[in-house]
Amino acid sequence: MSDLSDSEWEVVKPWFPAPKGFGHQRTVDLREILNAIFYVQRK
């Protein structure tokens, strides 16, 4: 299984930058990006 559990996500979430209050809104889920990286890394 390559997806982060909720408890694992809570550990790593503070390392990601918070969305800024201006400019384009974030359209991607950083958790899903990290899940994809772990998936590719395990192959």
C-alpha positions as CSV (number, residue, x, y, z in Angstrom):
1,M,0.0,0.0,0.0
2,S,1.5,3.3,-1.0
3,D,-1.1,5.8,0.4
4,L,-0.3,7.7,3.5
5,S,-2.5,7.0,6.5
6,D,-4.1,10.0,8.3
7,S,-1.6,9.8,11.1
8,E,1.3,9.7,8.7
9,W,0.0,12.7,6.8
10,E,-0.4,14.6,10.1
11,V,3.4,14.1,10.7
12,V,4.5,15.3,7.3
13,K,1.9,18.0,6.6
14,P,3.7,20.8,8.5
15,W,6.7,20.4,6.1
16,F,4.5,21.6,3.2
17,P,4.0,25.3,2.6
18,A,0.6,26.7,3.4
19,P,-1.4,28.2,0.6
20,K,-0.8,31.9,0.2
21,G,-3.7,34.3,0.4
22,F,-3.1,35.7,-3.1
23,G,-2.5,34.5,-6.7
24,H,-3.9,31.3,-8.1
25,Q,-5.4,28.9,-5.6
26,R,-3.8,25.5,-5.2
27,T,-5.5,23.0,-7.5
28,V,-3.6,19.9,-6.5
29,D,-3.8,17.9,-3.3
30,L,-0.3,17.7,-1.9
31,R,-1.1,14.5,-0.1
32,E,-1.9,12.9,-3.5
33,I,1.3,14.2,-4.9
34,L,3.3,12.6,-2.1
35,N,1.3,9.3,-2.5
36,A,2.3,9.3,-6.2
37,I,5.9,9.9,-5.3
38,F,5.9,7.0,-2.9
39,Y,4.1,4.8,-5.4
40,V,6.8,5.4,-8.1
41,Q,9.6,5.0,-5.6
42,R,8.4,1.6,-4.5
43,K,8.2,0.2,-8.1
